[in-house]
Amino acid sequence: MSLSCPYLVPAQIILPLSRPGSDYQALSCPVIINNQFLLRILPPSACNMNQKGANLKDASKTVLKQCKYCGKHQKPRGLISHERSCKKTHSGKDADISRAYVFRKLGEKVEETLKSQKSTRSHPSMMELQAFIPDEFSDMHPFLSPDDNRDHLENGLGGDYATLDELLDGDVRTVYHPKSGKATTIQHFEDFMASRTKEDTSPRPPNEKPWLPFQTRLDFEIAALALECSMNRRQTNTLIELFQCAQQGKDRCTVQGYDELQKTWDLAAEKTTQFVTETIEVPYRDKTETFEVSYRPMWNWIEELVNDRRVVSKMEWYARRLYQYDKGTNVWNRFIDEPWTANRWWNIQDHLPDDGVPLCIIFYADKSKLSSFGTAKGYPVIARLANLPIEIRNGAGLGGGRVVGWHPIVSFQNIAVSIRFNAVFQVWHESTTKILLSIIELAKTGYRAICGDDILRRMYPLVFLKSADYEEQCVMCLIRGFGGLCPCPRCLIPKDELGAGTMGVLRTAQHALEILSQAEAATTKAEKEEVIKPFGMRPVFNVFFKLPLSDPYSAVSFDNLHFKFGGVWGDHIFPLLKTHIKNLPDGRAQSMKVDRCFQKFPRWSNIFLFAAYDALKIGTDIAGYQLLQVLRSYLVVDMYSELHHQTAETIVAGRSSVRKMFDKIKIYDSLGSEIEKNWDFPKLHYYTHLFDDIEDKGILKGMSTMQNEKMHGPIRRIYLNRTNFKDIGDQITRIEHQSIVSGLIQGHLDLLDSIGRSDSEEDEDDVEDEDPTCNNHFALGSGLKDITISELESQSILFARFHIRLSQFISELLPASGIVLPDQRYFTFTSHDKITPYQYLKVCYESLDTWNIETDLLRCNPSFRGEPRHDFVIFNSVDGPIFAELHYLFTCMVGEKTYPLAFVQPYKSISNRRRLQSDKDLGILRLQKESKTEFISVRSIIRGAVVIKDANEGLVWDVLDGDMFLRVVRDFPGYTSD
């Protein structure tokens, strides 16, 4: 039962209806209090994610949602049908109504009392609200959430905030930008994560024949297959002939050949924005050169997205600041992930009109080799919308990256280098002007439109982020690159100080315009050069200056693909390490040793430290040993920078790790190694901007060129399989456009197919009674036939006295877990009792990095693909997390219940005072093998781990992923990073 509210409500009083696990149900009940506040009952918090887990069929992505009738958690896909059934049988409806009635009366009573007291205050105090809560609802505590003080750089939030008596650790506070008109909210962590997965409320497509202009659905699916497989004319005709021969009357194939198919694609091209080819003119020496540029008008592409209900329903418009509650310190810590949670979006919204919202474009361009020898090249321009969640915008489907332009490939020969580059850069910016032309005026005035979700918005397009490698950033920012005096696109650091680990004065569009204006006023080329040369600029007008709030220097960003893997690691640390090992007295033997270690693991940068730590020692090569320390510091920076959620704590730690990396590089450089390498290069210097970029634009994954470089593959396949290698630009853009149209039609078909699915299909995801070998936390697999314990004991000395030790373990475990032993006495296994062995374990856990449910697939097999494989795990113990090697997985019967157990070899960390100095220098967590094996419950296993065994010791691969890195930092402080 609810009351309508004709007023804009500036804040909320939030009453938690119950504690987690309560049987009470939730009902939203708006109440007007003094015409200014909204009283809302929140649903009970979901159980902890570690308890509820996720369905194993898609454990890495699933967020369970709570049924509002029975309180159980279901997958979103089965929730609607579950609630429909639950509503018919559940008997708690009357209780919900009575509670809503109580709170409506509570609001009326508060308002009447304030009026009788002639109060001038706009809202009741917390104590006043407490006094009106009936005794039967004494478990509820009001929570006030007024406007925030906007001190976004502080860990805690100031202001007049009340608190819940039982704020949960991890609760999330969302502070919206003032221009959003939204009040600050607080959610329990599980509710916050679930709210980020927006339900698709798209209606049935307006046309139930989305395959048109193809005459039948089968026609379209044949054409789409031919397109996907890059079939040429002969192959396409053969495919159509086969389908016509195989036709059975269920559908009709009406396409007669390749030419007709292409004509139909041309008709279908109207479904989305097509490419336009225009000519640009660039003055060059004493004449004017012309070039062709193909592009999709940027605004037309944007309109397609905001008019599509499926896409716009996923978009975010308002900046916000997110804070997570740390119950231990009673502090709200800010965290950043998506662009709209970072600083740049907030600052942009500060400069927009009150009714304006940003349309934040991610702009990418880079040349690509189309032929094997690199003689044929393409120059695609790809755009994405930062308003969409990262998993959508980084994809290639609906809402993902779109090729919006095709730059001309320019080559001026036989002239001075400076003149040639200036001309090439001018062509690039004239070409980009064509691509951006449709949004330049709209970026200044905004554009009012009713979007696909029926909401009127005034949208301001802008270039929020430019994703590019270093060379392309120099083109975008019109600087001279490494040949200039100030090679950094972000700041004015001198060329000879790039390796110092310091940052220069930041570049700005305003400063650049002032310099260009001074250069224009110069009377000679020499004078003009004197003006711009100290700043490493080029005398060309930057197209991005035409767009408000699109400063090209603050939009360029750190790129992990080219600055890490293709920069500091790939071009410097890795080649140097190989050279140091090669130059050792026994260099050949040490190189072979490292190679053997590499063969056991993927050839990633973060395994080289473990492969080479025993080869480069301080006594044989002090510079090589110092270089290993450089590598370790590089890996720590890499792990902190790649986290999916950046908190105040991880950003501080990340900045510290960057400083340490530069310090260790300086020490290495000072050792005077015979191997010369210049550390004054832009990609290393860019690390000084790394965490500024994260604070300004969101996590590194959103800035990377990786997702854009992936789109070069399909373009290359179009060139190789679908063109005649002449006038390739027009042919590639035509086929690429057909691929977009195909995806658009297929999306509508998928939506059409999804409507009207039977309830029985939806109900298949309902939560069932737990299987002892398969639940939301783990699943045992590859089961073998039952064997007696005596058979197992005869296989190896490892299993000696197995039944005796198992009896002792079960007799201690069950009582400690609150489970009564059969007959309430010591439980004894005999050697004739049977157990069920398993060789596979799937573990689901809540990642400390992604905050989602992730999955590890583990093996415990004496012969997996011809080799024994016994994976490592981390399990919970009374002494904290412990690493262990899986020796045996099995289930056993105790009474009438089945218990999943693991027989493991524990490894414990070596104490700090016993650690080797090399382990401390290289941040290695070394484990010592325990003297005895142990039984553990499979339920106690946290996740899998990678441990590199060496005799009775093991080295933990802590840089396996973000979760493992954070766990080691938290649970083994001081071991892997200082």
N, C-alpha and C positions, 0 to 999 in steps of 0.2 A: 504494500500500500504506500503510495507516495503522493506528495503535493507538488503541483507545478510551481515554477519559480519564474516570475516575469522580469526578474532583475539579473544584472550581471553580477555574479558572486565573486568577490575578490579573494576569498580564502576559504579554507575548509577546516572543519573540526572533524577529525577522523577517529572513530571509535572501533577498535579491534573487537570483533564479535566474540572471539574465543581464542584460547591458546591452541597451538598445534596439537592435533590429536583429539580435540574436543568433539563431542557428538552434536553440538549445536550447529545449525545450518545458517547460511548467510543470506541476507536480503538487503538490496540497496534501498535506502529510504531517505530521500532528500527532505530536509526540514528547514523552513525559513526561521531564522532567529534574528529578530530585529531588522528584517529585510536585508540582511547583509551577509549572513553566513550560511553555509550548507553543512548540515550534519549528515554524515554518510557512514554506513556500517560496512566495514571491509570484510571480505570473505576470510575464513580461517586460513592461516598460512599452510602451505603445502608442507609435507614432510621433508626432511633434509634430503638433498639430491642423492647423497650416498646411500640413503635407505631406499628411496623410491626407484633410483636407477632409471633405466630406459629400456624400451623393448629392444631385444637383441638384434632384431632384424634391421634396425637403423639406429643403433645406440649412440652414434656420434652426433646425431642431429635432433633426436626426439626430446621434446619437452612435454611431460605429462600435464594434463589439465584436470581440474577437480570438478566432479559432478556436483551441481548445486542442490541435488536432492539427497544423495546418499553419502557424499563426501569422499567417495573413492576417486582414485586418479586414473584417467584414461588417456590414450593417445588422442590428439585432436581429431584424427580421421574418424574415430568411432564414437566421439563424444555426443554428437547430436542424436543418433539413434539410441545410444545408451540412456540419455536423459529422457527421451520420449517414452522408453519402456519403464524407466525408474519412476517417472512422474505418476504412472498409473497405480503403482503398488506402494509407494512411500507414504507413510502416515504422518509425516512431520509438518505438513503444510499449515495446519491450524496454528502450530507453535510459531511458525515464521510470521504469520499475520498478526498474532498477538504481540510479538516483539516489535514489529513495525509500528503497531498502534501505540505501544508504550513510548517509543521514541518520538512519535509525532506529538503525543501529549506532553512529553518532556520539553520539546521545543516551545510549545504553546505556553507551558507553565513558566519557563525561563523568561519568555518575552513579557508575559503579564507581570511578573515580579519586577522586572527592570522598569516597566512603565510605572508601576505603583510607587517605586522608589524614586521616580523622576530622574533616573540615571541619565547622565549626558554621554556616557561611554557608548561606543558603537557596538561593543560585543561584551559578553559576560566574561568574568575572570575564570581561571581554571578551578579555583576553589568553589566558585558559585555553581559551576557545572557539576562538580563532584557532589555537591549537596543535594542535587535534584535526581541523582541516579538512584533508582529503587534498589532495595537490598538484594532482590533476586538477581540483579545484574551487577553486583559489586565486583565481579571479576573484570569489569571493563574500565579502562582508563582513557580519558580524553586526550587527544593529541592536537595541539594547535600548530598550524603551519602558516604564519604570516609571511609578508614579503621578505626577501633575503637582502642582506646588506651588500651583496655583489663583490665581496672581497675574494675574487676568484683565485688568487695566488696563494691563499692561506690554506693550511690543512683543515682547520676547523671553520665552522660557520658561526658568525657572530649574530647579534640581533636578539630580540626578545622571544626565544624559543622555549616552549614547554617540552617535556619529554614523557615518553611512556615509561611506566615503572618497569616494563619488561621489553624494552627495545632488544631485538635479536641481533646477535653478531652478524654482520654482513648486510643488514638492511640498507636500502639504497634511497638516497634523497636526490630528487631531480629539481633543480632550480632553473626555470625557464627564463629566457630573455624578457625584459619588461614589455617589449613591444608585442609579445605573443598574447598578452592578456591572460596567460595561464598561471594558476597558483602553484606554489611549490608543493610537491607531493612526496610522500614517503611510502615505500613498498617493501615488503619482505623480499628477500633475494629471489626466491623461486617465482614470486609473482612478477618481479621485474624482468627476469629472463623470459618468462612466458609472454609478457606484454610486448617484447621486441619481435616476436613472431606474429605478424599481423595476419589475421584470417583473410582469405580471398573471398570477398563478397560480390564478385562479378556476377551480373545477371546472365541469363541465356543470351548467346549472341543474337543480335537483331536479325541476322540472316541465317536460317538453318541450313544454308548451302554455302558454307564459307569457302568451298573449293572453287567457286566461280572465279574467273571465266572458263576454267576447265569444265567440260560438260558433265563429267561424273567425278565422284571421289576417287575412283580407281584411276582415271586419267591423271589426276593430280599426283597420286602416290607413285605411279609409274614415272612421271616426270621428275618428281622429287628424288626418286632413287637414281635416275640417270644423272641428275645434278650432283647428288652426294658422291657418286662414284666417279665423277669427272669423265663420263662416257663421251666419246666423240660421235660423229655422225653415224658411222657404220655400226658401232656398238649400240647406240640408241635405237636405230632401225631394227636391229636384230632382237633387242629386248621387246619392242612393241610387237613384232611378228610372233614371238613366243607367247606373249600374253593373249594375243588374238586367237592363236591356235588353242590355248588352254582355257579359253573363256567357257564358263559353265552356266551362264545365264543369271548369276546372282548380281552382276553389275556389268556395265558395258564399257569397253575400251573403244573410244571413237577416234583417237588420234591416229593419223595415217602415216606419219613420218616425221623426220627431224625438223624439216622446214615448218610444218604446221605446229609442231611443238614449240619452236622458237617464237612463232607468231602469237601463240597463246601466252607464253611467258611475257611477251611485250605488252599484251593486254592486261595481264596481271600486274605489270609493273606499276600501274596506277594505284595499287593498294598502299604504296609507301613512297616516300620522297625519292625521286629519281635524280640521277646525276645530270648536271648541266656542264657543258664545255664552253669556256669563253677564252678570249685572247687578252693577255696583258702586255703592256708596252713598257720597256725599261730603257732609259737613255744609256748608251754605252759608247764611250769615246765620242766620235763625231756623228753617230747615227743612233737610230732607235731599233732595238731588238724586240721581236715579238715571241711570245711563248704561250702555249695552250695549258690551261689548268682546268681539270675536271673536279666538280665539287657538288655536294648536296647542300642546299641552303640550310645553314645551321638552325635557324628558327623553325623551319618546316620539320626538321627531325625532332626538335624539342616539343613542338605541338603534338606530334604523334604520341609522344610519351605521356604528356600531361592530359591528353584526351582519352587515353586508354585507361579504363577503370582498373584493370588488373595491375597496371604499373603505378598509377598515381596513388593507389591505396597503400603502396609500400613506401612512398616518398616522405621524407622529413623536411620541414620548412623552417622551423625555428631553432635557433641556437639554444643550448642548454648546458648546464654544468652538473656533472654527476659526482656524488659523494657516497662513499661506503662507510658504514658505521663499524668502528673497532670497539667492541665492548670492553676489551681489556684496558684500553687507554681512555675510553669515553670520548673519542675524537672522530669526527667525520673527515675521511681522507678522500681527496678528489681523485678521480680516475678518468682517463681519456681512451676512447677507442675510435668511434666514427668521427668524420669531419665535423659534424654539427655539435660534438661535445668538446671540440678544441677551441683555441683562442681566436683564430682568424675568422671563423664564422660569426662568433659573437661580435667581433670588431666591425665586420661588414654590416651586420644588422644594426649596429649603432648608427651607421651612416645612411640607412635607408629610411624612407618615410614610415610613419607609424603603421600604415596599411600595406607596406611593401614586404615581399619575401624574396629571398635570393634563389636563383637557379644557378647552381654552382657547376661549372663545366670543368672536366678534367681533359686537358688537351695534350695529345701525343703526336709526334711526327718523327720518322727516321727512315733513312734509306735502307733498302733491303736488296740483297743479291737474289735474282730470280733464276739465273742459270748457274750451273756447277762451277764454271770458271769465272763468274762474276762479271761477264761482259754485258749482260742484261740486268738492269736494275729498276726497282720500283721505289716510289716515294709516297707511301700511304700516310694520310692524316686520320687519326682515330680519336673519337670523342666519347666520353662517358659522362653520366650525371652523378655528381657526388651526393645528391639528395637521396639516392637509392642505397639500401644496405650493401655492404661490401660483397656479400655472396652473390648478389644480383648484378651489380654494376661491373664486377670483375669477370662475369660470365660472357658467353658469346650469344646467348639467346635473347629473349624479349627483355628489354631494359639493360642489356649488356653493351659492350663496345660496338661502335658503328663506324665504318669507314666513311668519313664525311668529305674527304678531299684526296686529290692525287697531284702532288707537286710535280712540276716539270724538272727533269734532270738537266742541269746546266753545266756546261763546260766551256770556259773561255781559255783559249790557248795563246801562247806566244805574246803575253803581255806581262807587265809587272805584277808580282804576287799580290801586293796590296790593292791594286786596282781590280784585279780579277776577283779577289774575295769580296770586296765591297759590292761588285756587280752581282755576284752569286747571292749574297745576303739580301740585296735589294729585290732580286727576283723572288726569293723566299717570302719576304714580307709583303710584296705586292700580291703574290699568290694567296697568302693567308688572309689578306684583306678581302679577297673575293669570298673565301670560305666564311669569314665572320661578318660580312657586310650586312646580312639580314638582321643581326642582333645589335649592331653598333648604336643605332638610334634608340632601340628599345632598352638598351642598358642605361640610357640617360633618363628616359621618361617612364619606364615600366610599361607593362602590358596587362590590361585587365581582361580576364577571360574566366568563364565558368569551366572548370576542369572536369575530367571524367568522373569524379566523385561528387559532382553537382555542387561544388563549393566555388564561390567567386574569389579569385585571387588577383593581386597586382604583382606580377612577377618581373624581377630584374635579372636578366641573364648576365653572367660575368665569368671570367676565366679564374677559377678558384685555385687550380693546381696545374702545373705543366710537368708532365712525366716524360723524362728524356735522359739520354746518356749525356756525358759531359760535353762532347762535341756539339750535340744538337742544342744543348742549353746555351752554348756560346752563340749559336745562330739566333735562338729565340731572344736572347738578351743583347745581341749585337755588340759582343765584346770580342777581343782578338784572340782569346784563348791563351794557351801556354806561351805563344809568341809575344803576348802583350806584357806590359809592366805590372798589371793587376789582373791575373788570370782567373780569379774567382768570380763566378756569376752572381754571387750573393753579397760580397763585400770587397773593399778596396785594399786587401792585404797585398803587400809588395811580393813580387815573384820570388825573391830570395828568402822570404820568411814563411813559405808555405808549410814547411815541416816543423815550425816552432810550436804548433799547438795553440796558437792565439788567433783571435778574430779581428779583422779590420773594421773600419767604419762601414756600416751597411749601405749598400746601394739603394737608391730610391728613384722612382720615376721623376719626381720633382727635380732632384739634383741632376739627373741625366738631361732633362729638358733645358735646364739652365746652361749646362755645358754645350749642348747642341746649338742653343741660341747664340752663345758666345762664338762658337765655331762658324755659324752662318754669317756673323758680322765681320769675320776676318776677310781680308781683301785678297790674300794669296793662299794657295794650297799649303805652303810651308807654315804660314801662321795658323791655319786651321788645324794642321797636324800638331802643332805645339799645344793647342788647347785641349785636344781630345786624347793625345797619346799618353799623358800621365795617368789617365783613368782606364786605359786599355779599351777604349770605346771605338766604334766605327761611325763614320759620318753618314749614317742612314737613319731615317725616322722609323721608330718601332711601332708596328701596327697595334700592339697591345696598349699603347698610350691613348688610343682612341676609345678604349673601354674603361669606364669608371670602375674603381675598386678591383682592377685587374693588373696591379703593379707587376710587371714581368719578373722583377728581381725577387720579390717575396713569394711569387707563385712557383718558381723552380724549386726543386726539392732533391734531397738525398735519394739516390737510386741504389738499392742493394745489389742488383744484378751487375751493374757495371762498376760501381765504386768498391764493392767488396770482392765478389768472385772474379770479376774482370779487372780489378784494380789493386788494392792493397794486398790481397792474398794472391791472386793469380799472376800478377806482374812483378811482385816484389818479394813477399815472404816465402812463397813456395819455391821460386827459382833459387833464391839465396840458400834455403835449407838444403836443397838438392846439391848445390855446389859445395857447401860446407861438408856434407857427408862424403861426397866424391873426393874431396881433397884430404880426407883423413888418411893416415898411413895404411890402414886396412880398409880403405874406402870401398873397394869392390865388395868385400865380404859384408860390410855394414849396409851397403846399398841392397844387396841380396836379402839381408835380414829384414830391412824395411819393406822390401817388395813382398816378402812372404807374409808379413803382417798385413799389408794392404790387401792381399788376396783373400783374406778372411773377412774383410769389411768393405763397404762401399768406398769409392775413392773420393771422399769428402774432405774438406779442409779440416774439419773438427776431429778427424781420426789420426791425422798426421802426428800430432803431439804424442799420442800413445804409441805410434809406430816408431818414432825417432827418439823418444826420451832416453833410451838406453844406449843410443849411438853417439849423440853429442853430449859429452860430459865436460865439466868445468876443468878437469885435469888435462884433457886432450885438445879441446878447442873452446877457449873461453868465449870467443865471439859467437861461435855456433850455439853454445849453451845459452848465452844471452839472447840469441835470436829465438830460441825455444820459449824464453820468457816473453818475448814480444808476441809470439804466436799465442801463448796462453792469454795474454791481456787482450789480444785481438778477438779471441773466442768469447771472452767475457763480454766485451762490447757487443759482439754479434748477438749473443743470447739476450742481453738486456734490450737491445734495439728491436729485436724481432718479436717481442712479446705482443700478445693480442689485446691485452689490457694494460695500459701504462698508468701506474699509480704514482702519487707523489714520492713514494719510497723508491720505486724502481727507476724513476727519472733521476732522482738524486744519485742513486747507485750507478746508473748508466753514465751520467756526466763524470762521476769520479773515475769510472773505468776508462773513459776516453782520456782523461788527464794522465792516468797511469800508463796507458799505451804510449802516449807521446813521450813520457819520461823514460820508458824502457827503450824506445827507439833512439832517443838521444844518447843513452848509455851505450847501446850497440854501436852507434855511429862514432862515438868517441874512442872506441877500442882500436880503431885503425886497422880494420880487417883488410886483407889483400884484395878482397872481393869488393869492387867499387859499385855503389848503387846510390843514386840521388834520391833523397827522401823529400826534397822540395818539389812536390808535385800536387796538382789540384785535388785529385781524388782522396789523398790522405788529408789534406787541409779541410775537405768538406766534412770530416768527422766533427769538427768544431761546431758545425751547424746542425748536426744530426738530431740532437734532442730538442733543439729549438724548433726544428721542422715537425717533430712529433707533437710537441705542445701546441703548435700553431695549426696543424692540418690533420692530426690523427695518426693512427698507427702506421708503421712503415709499409705494411702490406698494401695499404691503400695508395701509396705513392710509387710503388715499384713499376718498372717497365715490363716486368715478367708477363703479365696478362696481355699486354699489347704486343710484345714480341711473339707470343703464341699465335697471333693472328697473321703473322707473316707466312706461316706454314700453308694455310689454305690458299693464300694469294699466290704462293709459289707453285702450288699444285694446279691452280687455274692456268697459270702461265705455261706450265709444262704439258698439260693434258688437253687444254681447251682452246689455245690460241694458235695462230699460224706464225707467231714470232714477229709479226709486223704490226705497227700501230697498237702495241700491246696495251697501252693505257685505256683506250676505249673498250677493247675486248675484256680486259680484266674487270673494269668497273661495271660492265654490262652483266657478266656472269656473277660477280659479287652481289649485284643488286638482285638477281634472280634468287640467290641463296637467302637473302633477307626476306624476300617475298615468300619463299617456300617456308621459312621458319614462322612467318606471321600466319600463314594459312594453317600450318600444322598446329600452332598454338590454339587457334580457334577450334580446330577439329578436336584437340585434346579436351578443351573445355566442353565442347558439345558432347563428347563421349562420357565425360564425368558427371553430367547431369542425368539424374534418374537412375543412378546405380541403386541396386536393391539394398535394403537395410541389412540383409544377411551378410553382404560383403563388408559393410561398415562394422558389424558387430564382431568381426573376426579378431579385432584388436583388444576386446574387453579383457581386463585383468583377470586371470584365472588363479586358482590355488597354486602355490609355489611348488615347483618340482625340486627335489633336493639336489638334482644335478644340473638344473637350468633355471635361473631366475634373473632378476634385473641387475644383479651384480656379477654373476659369473655363469659360465656354462661349460660343463665337461663334455668332451667329444672323443671320437675315435676309440670307442669302448671295445674292450676285448672280452673274450668269454671268461666266466668266473673261474678262479683257481683257488686251491686251498693254500693256506698260509705256509704249510710245510713245503709245497712246491716252490713258493717264492723264496723261502729260506734256503733252499738247496741251490738256487741260481747263483748266489754270490755271498761272500762274507759280509758284504754291505748290509744284508738283511738278517744277519744272525740275531736270534732271540726276538724276532719281529713280533711274535704273538704276545710275548711277555711284556715288551715295551709298549705295545699297543694297548694292552689291558690297563697298564698303569696310566697311560695318557688319557684314555677314555674315562677312567674312574676319577681322574682329577679334573678333566675338562668339563664334564657335564654338571657336577655340583657347583663348580665355579661359575657356570653359566646359568645357574638357577634351575637346572633340569634334574629331576629325581632319577637316580639310577634304578634299573629294574630290581625289584625286591628290596630296594633301598640298601644295597650292599655292594661291595667291591665287584666290578664286572670283570669276568675272566674270558679271554679268547683262548681257544685251543688251537693246536696246529692243524686240526682238521676243519676248522671253520673256513668258509669261503669269503673272498672279497672280489670286487669287480674292478679290474684295472682300466685306466684311461691314459691316452697318450696326447691329449690336446686340451688346452684350457683357454677359454675366452674370458677376459676380465674387463669389466666396464668400471670406470671411475670418473669422478668429477675432476677435470683438469684445473690445476691452479693457474694455468695460463689462459686457456680459452674460456673457462667457466662452463664449458659444455661437457656432456658425457662422451668420453673418448674410450677407445677399445684397444686392448693389446691381445694379440694372438700368440699363444705360447705353446711350446712343444716340450714333451718329456718322453723321448723316444730313443731307444737304443740303436735304431737304424732308420734315420729319416733321410731319404734320398741317398742311401749308402753310407751315411755318416751318423755317429751318435750325436744327439742334440738334447741337451738338458739346459733349458733356459733359466735365467735368474729372475727372481721376483723380489719385491719389497713387501714384508708383512708386518702387521702390527703386533707388538709384544708389550708386556708391562714395562719394559725398559725403553720403549719407543720403537721407531721403525728399524727393521733389521733386514739386511740383504741375505738371500739364500738361493742355493741352486736346487732346482727340482730334481729329485731322484726317482720319485714314484708318485703317481696320482691314482687314487682308488676310492671306492665307497665301501662301507661296511655296515652291517646291521647290528643295532643295539636294541634289543627288545624287538619292537615292530617298526622302529624308525631307522631310516637310512642317513648316514652321516658322510659327507664328502671330506676327505682328508688328503694331506700331502706329506710325503716323507722327504725331508729336505736336509741339505748341508748348510748350516748357517755360516755367515761370514760377518765378523764385527770390525768396526773401524779401529785402526791403531790409534792409541792415545797420542795427544799432541806432543808430549815429552819424548815419545819413542819414534816420532816421525823423522824420516830422512830429510836432510836439508833440501835435497833436490825435489822432494815431494812438496815442500813448502814453497820453494821458488816457482814451481810449475803448476801449483794449484791442483795437485793430484790427491784424490781420496783413495788411499790404499786400505784394503781390507785384509784381515787375518782369518784364515780358516779355523773354525772352532774344532775342538777335539772330538766332539760327538755330533752325530746326526740327531734330528728331532722330528717329531710329528707336529704338524700344525693343522688347524682347520682351514679349508680352502676359503672360508668366509673372511679370514683374517688377512688374506692377500690384498694388498693395495693396488699394485700394478706390476707390470713387467719391468725388467731392467737389463742393461747390457753391462756385463762385467768381463774385463779381459783377464783371463786366468793366467797365473804365472806361479807354478809349483803350488805352495800352500798359501799363496796370496792372490789378490785380485785388484785390478784398477777399475774404478767406477767410471763409466763413460757418462759423465754428468751433463754433457752438452748434446745429449741425444735429442731432446726437445725442450720446449719451454717449461713444461710441467716438471720434468726430471731436474732441470737446472734449479728451479725455484724450491723444489723439495730438498735438494742437497744444501742449498744456501740456508734454508730455514732449519732443517733438522741436524745439519752438521756444520754449524757456524764456524767460520774461520778456516775451514779445510780447503775450499776451492777458490776463494777470493778473499783478499784482505781489505 
